[in-house]
Amino acid sequence: MPATVAPAKMADRSVGERLLAALTEAVGEENLLSRRDELIVYECDGYVIEKNVPDVVVFPTSREQLIAVVKVCHEAKVPFVPRGAGTSLAGGTLAVGGGVMISLTRMKRILEINIRDRYAVVEPGVVNVWLTRALAGTGFHYAPDPSSQGACTLGGNVATNSGGPHTLKYGVTVNHVRGLELVLPDGSTVETGGIAEDAPGYDLTGLIVGHEGTFGIVSKIIVNLARDPEAGRTFLGVFDSVDDATATVSGIIAAGIVPAALEMLDNLMIRAIEEAFGFGFPTEAGAVLIIEIDGLEAGLDPDSHAIAEIVRSNGGEVRKSIAWRTRKEPEYVAIWKSRKSAFGAIGRLSPTFCTQDGVVPRTKLPQILRFIMAVGERHGLRIANVFHAGDGNIHPILLFDERDPEQVRRVLIASHEILDECINLGGSVTGEHGIGVEKMEFMPKLFSPEDLAAMVAIRNTFNPDGRCSPSKMLPMGGGCIEKKNPGHHASA
């Protein structure tokens, strides 16, 4: 894991004052923070192990202001980093080396909703769930629903190609983005894709989704809208062991059933959630599965019976079965509120936690979960698990106290071992959280030097000076030759 970066030093006080004046002119004094006590809030995102305070934070409220800010940074040769809600769990919005942080949370307008052609146009600061609420009653919804959807922004979802519980059936963010406007690091703009669902030429939109801010800053997003399902069933499968639950996951998929969602919680996570929300999760269970199917009413009963039989054949039982026509039934809302608030419930167990984001083939879930348990025992750490089992996308949550350097050291070692094992099992080190600063050292383990060089060449095409989100995603040296990022800059 990378060492904590040092705060940026002020290179030239007069240049810094000119930069601050230019940024203030671009966004207004009310949309800028520069005092240390104000900036400390932005020293990290959801990945709390790495911290660094930016020199200034600006809040553009429109694309015009965003473009003006980027141009100011470009002309002053200052590094800058975009930030949404700060829910990144890999240090994706860390201000490495200081510089300007551009917060997009005040660019929060839904510009257009077109039900007839099934698309919406939004600014990057729109919170994921706001679009869901805006579509209520229309018969359509935006499918990607990260567990942090009550806070995370659509711009951030685009940056990391976010997933969510219901993307097993419906697809992740890249499958639902038709077009983008990107502000390049010199302040110019480019539009990719568009309202038409399949634009000709290279799929630049697909390339930009998942760029983690290293190409520029997304200023507009055109997303697909999916039709609401006619009906659905949501089950709570209860098991004595994690092995039985993971066998059920493979059994459901092998039977040709593609659930809308297939989530797993282990005992530590079950107890934390039940204490927080009192939904009725069995605290004695070794693991539970939340299994959801949706579609035409006529086809749901056969799949429901098949799922119940697969659960029983693996030693489990279906404790709850919720039949629904809309996703507003109180019991349905309660079970998903509990699942999507799982990370918040962890606060009852530990003052700090580190969430990993590995991926393994579904059939390897028993092996990786046994490995995670052994890692926790070996390093004296409690590890809770709540994850997208249907995708093989694990989210082990390592509990620790960041005030204790020894615990931090053990958490970093344990995280490293877990991600290495994901690679050994044929998987990857991230499913939806991105590489950020946390996982850069794993990139040479996943890709050859030639592959990494090609990625660097693509990034440098968009971001030739390396000032937009420097020191993210792609490693320096050690199998990846790239330009040196700017080390000294005019600090505000």
N, C-alpha and C positions, 0 to 999 in steps of 0.2 A: 504494500500500500504506500502511496506517496507521503512524504514528510510534510508536516504542516508548513505552509508558505509564510514567509515573513511579510509584514505590512510594507506597502510601497513607501518609498522616501520621496519627499518633495524635491524635484530636480531643479526647478527654477521658479522662485516665488512670483516673479513678475509675470511669467508665462502662465502660471497657475491662476493668478488673479484675472488675467485676460480670458482664460478659458471659462472660469466661473461666470464672468460677465456675459460671455457669448451664450453660454447655456441658459442663463437667466433670461436673456433676451429671447431665446428660442421658445421657452416654455412658460415663462413668468415665475416670479419669486415664489408664488404659492405652490408651484409644482417642482420644487427643488429642495433637497436636503444636503447640508454640508457640515453641520456641527457634529463632532464626534459622538455626543450622546444620542443624536438622532440616527447616525449611521450604524451604530453597533447592532441595531436590529437586523441589519442586512449582512452580517458577518458570515452567515452560512445559510444553507437551506435545510431540507430534511435530513441531510447527511451531516451530522453535527460534529464528526471527528475532525474534519478539516474546516478551518475558519480563517478569514481575512476580511478586514473592513475595507469597503470601497472608499475612494476619495470623495465621491459625490454621487448622489442618487437623483435621477430626474424622472419625472412622470409625464411623458407626453400624453395629450388627450386626443390627438388626431394624427392621421398619417402625415399631414403636413408638418406638424411639430416633430414627429419621429424622424422624418427625413432631415429636417433642420438640425436636430441633435446629432445625427450620424455624420452629417457634413461637418459640423463643428469639430467632432472627434477626429475625423479624417484629416482635416486641415491642420489640426494641432498635433497630429501623429500620436494620439492617445489611445490606448487599448480600452475597449468597452465590452460589456457583457449584457445581454438581455435577461430579464427575469420576469416570470409570471407570478404565480401565487407562492413560489418558494417551496412547493411540495416535492421537488426533486429529491430522490433518495440516493443520488450518486455524485453529489457536488456539481451538478450541471450548471448551476447559477453562481458558483463561487467566483468572486472577483480576484482571480489569481493575479498577484502583482499589483492589485489596486486598480486605479483608473476609474472610469465612469460606468456606473450601473444604470441601465435603462429599464425601468419598471413599466410594464405594459398594462398594469391593472386599471388604469383610467381610460384605456381604449376599450370600452366595454359595451359598445352598441351592437345590437342585432340589426344589421342594415336592411335585410330583406328575408322574408319567408315566402316561398313560392310552392304551395301545395300541389298545384296542377303539374308542375314540372319536377317536383320532388327535390328541391334544394333549398338551402339557406345560405346567406352571406353574413359573416360575422367578423368583428374585430378580434384581435388575439387575446384581449383581456376578458372576453366573455367567459364566465364560469360555466363549466360543462353542464351542470344541472339547470342553469338558467335557460338554456335552449330547450331542455326537456320540459320545463314548466311552460315556456312560451308555446310549445306545440300541444299542450294538453287540450284534448277535445277535438283535435284536427283529424285524428285517425292515423297520425304519423309520429315518428320519434327519431331521434339521433341515436344510433345503436351503441357506439363505444361508450362504456360507462365505468371508468376507473373507480376503484374503491374510494378514491379521494375526490369523487366528482362533485361533492358539495363545496369544494375549495379550489380544485385545480382548474386551470384555464385551458381553453381550446388551443391557444398558441403554444402552451407548454405540451399539450397532448400531441400536437404536430411535431414539435421539436424532438420528442422521444419516441414517437410512434406508439403511444400508449394503448394498452389493452383494456382488460376489465372482465368481470364475471361473464358477461353475455357475449363476449367476442368469440367464444368457442364456436358458436354457430354463425354469428353474423360478421365476423372479421374485425381486425384491429383498425386503428385510425387510418392507415394508408388506404384501406379498402373503402373508405367513406369520404375521401377528399377528392373533389373534382378539379379544383384549381386554387392557386395561391398568388398573392402579390408579395414579392420579396424585396426588401430594401437592402441593397448591396452595401458593403462596407465603405464605399466612397459616396454614398448617399443617392446613387442612381437607383432606379427600380426596374424590376422585370416581372412580367405576369406569365404564369404557366397554367396550362389546362384552361378551364373555363366552364361556362354553364353546360355546354354539351358534355355528355357523359364519356365520350371516347374521342378525345382530340387526336388528330394525326401527328406523326412525328415522334421524337423521343419522349419518353415519359419523365420529363423533368420534375413534374409534381411528385411522382413516386420517389425520385432521387432526393428531393428536398425534405420530404417527410422523414424524420429520424436524423436530421443533420445536427441536432443538438446545439444549434446556434452558431455553428462554425462556418456557415455560408453567408449569413446576414441575419436580418430580423424580419419575420413574417408580419405583414401589416394588414392582410385581408385573407380570409379563408372561405372557400365555397365548399359546402359539405352536402353529402347525400342525405336524404330523409328516407327512412324505411317505414313501410306500412305496419301498423300495430297488428299483432297476431289476433286471430279470432278468439282464442281461448288458450288456457295453459294449465299445467299441474306443477306444483312444487312440493317436493318430498324432503323429509328429514330422515336420512338413513343413519342408524346408530350401530356402532361396532365396538367389540371388545378391544380390538387392536388396530393400529395403523396399517399393518399388513393386510388385514381383511378388507379394510376400506379401499386400499390401493388396488387390490385384486378386483374389487367391484368396479372401479373406474375402467380398468382394461376390459372387463366383461361387458359393460354397457356399450363401449365403442365397438368391441368385436361383434356384438349382436346387430350392428348396423344402425344403431340409434345415435343420433347426434343431438345431445341435449343443448338447450339454449344456454345453460350454465351447469357447471359441475365443480363445486368448491369443497375443499376439505379443511377441517379444523382438528387439531390434536387436543389432548386433554388439558394441557396448560392453557391453551387459547380458549377452550370451551369454558373453563372455570372463570377466566377473566371476563369474558363476554357475559356470562350468566350473572355474575356479581354486578356488572354494570347495568344490564338491561332487563334481566329477569324474564327473558322470552320463554323459558321452559326447556333450555338445552340440558340434557342429562349430564350432570357433572361427574358421574361415575364412568362415563364412556371413555374408551381409549381413543376414539375418533368419531366424528360425524361427517356425513356428506350432505350438502345441500344440492339437490338434483332438480333441475327444472327443464321441462319440455313445453313447447308451445307450437301453435299452428292451427290447422282446421280441427274443430271439435270432434269430427267423425274419426279422426285418426289417433286421438289421444288415449283412449281406453286401452287399445292393444299394446301400445308402448308402455303405458302405466303398469299393466299386468306383467309385462316382460321385465321391467325394471324391478318391480317388487320381488319377482322370482330370483333375479340375479343377486339382489341384496340378501335374500334368505339363503341362497346357495353358498354364499360366502360368510355365513355365520352372523349376519346382521338382521335388523328388523326395521321396518318403516314405522316410525313413531308418529309422524304427522304427514298428512296428505291434504294439501290446500288446492282446491279447484277454483279457478278464477276466470272471469271474463275480461276484467281490466286489472291493471296492477295497482289498484287503489284499495283492495280489500284489506282491512286492518291487520289481519294475521300475516298476509303477504308483505305488507309494508314493514311490519315488526321484524320478520325474519331477515329481510334484506338490510334494514337499518342496523340490526345487530352485526351482520356480516361486514357491512361497509364501514362500521365504526370500530372495527377490531383493533386497529392501531391505537385509537384513542383509549380503548380499554386497557391497553398495556401499561398506561400510566399508573394503574393500580398496583402493578407488579414491580415496577422499576423506574428510577428517575430518568434513565436514558436507555435508548435501544438503538440497534443498528439493524436495518432490514436488508437482507440480500435478495437477489433477483435472478437466480440461475434457472436454466431450463435443461430438462433431460427428456429422453423418450418416455412416453407414458409407462411402458413396461419396465422402466428402470426406477420408477418411483419407490418401490420397496427398498431397493439398494441405497438410494440417496438419503432416504429418511432414516434408515438404520445408521448410515454414516454420520448424519447430522447428530443423532443421539449420542454416538460414540465420541464425536468431537466435543460436544458439550460436557460429557463426563470427563474426558481427558484434560480439558482446560478449566474445569470447575465453573462452567457457565450454564445458566438456564437458557434454553432456546425454545421458543414457542413457534408453532407452525400454523399458518393460515394461507391458503394459496389456491391458484387456478389449476386444480388437479386434472381437468380435462385437457389442458394444454401442456401438462408437464412443467408448468411454470411455477417453481417453488419460491416461497418467501419466508425463509427462516428468519426469525426475529431474535437477535442476540441481546440479552438483557445485561446491563452493566451500569456502573456509576462513572460518568466521565471525569469526576473529580479525583478518581483514583488512577494514576498513570499505569499501575500494574494491570488493572482490569482492562484499560484501553489496549494495552499491549496484547493481552490474551484474546481480546475480541478481534483485533486485526489479524492475528495468526489464525484463529479459528475461521474467520471469514475467508482467508486465503485458501485454507485447506478445503473448505466446502466448495468454493468456485473451481478449484483445481479438479476436484472429484467430478463436478458437473462435466468438465471437458473430457475427463477420462471415460465417462459413461456415454460419450457421443453427443453431449449437449453444448450449451453455451453459457456465458457468464451474465447474460442479461436477456430478459424477455420483453421488458417494457420500460424499465427505469433508465436505460441508457448506460453509457460508459463513463461520462463526466470526467472527474479527476480520479475517482475511486478505482476504476478498473482498467486504467490505461496499460498497466504492465501485463495484463492478460492478452492484449491484442496480438503480440507476436506468438502467443501460444495457439491462437485461433487462425492466424493468417500468415502466409509466407511473406518474406521481405518484398517480393514482387507485388503481392496483393496490397500490402501497406503502402508501397510507393505509388501504386495506382490511386489509392484513396487520397494520399497527400496531393497528388497532381490535380485531382478533382477539386479538393478543398481550395488549393491555391488558385484555381481558375476563378472561383467565386471570391476568395479572400486572400489576394496575393501578398498583402503585407502582414497577414497573420494577426491583425489587431482586434478582430471580432472574435470574442470567446477564445482568447489565447490559452494554450496549454490544456486543451480539452480533447478527449476522445482518442487522439493519435499520439503514440509515445514519441519521446525525443530519443533518438539513437536506439541502440539495442535492437536492431532489426528494422528500423524505420528511419531513413535519411530524409530530413526535411529542413526547411529554413529555420534559422534561430528566431524565436519570437522576440519582439521588442522587449528589451530588459529595462531600459530607462525611458521615462516619459515625463511629460510636463504634468505634474500632479495638480489637481485642484485643491 
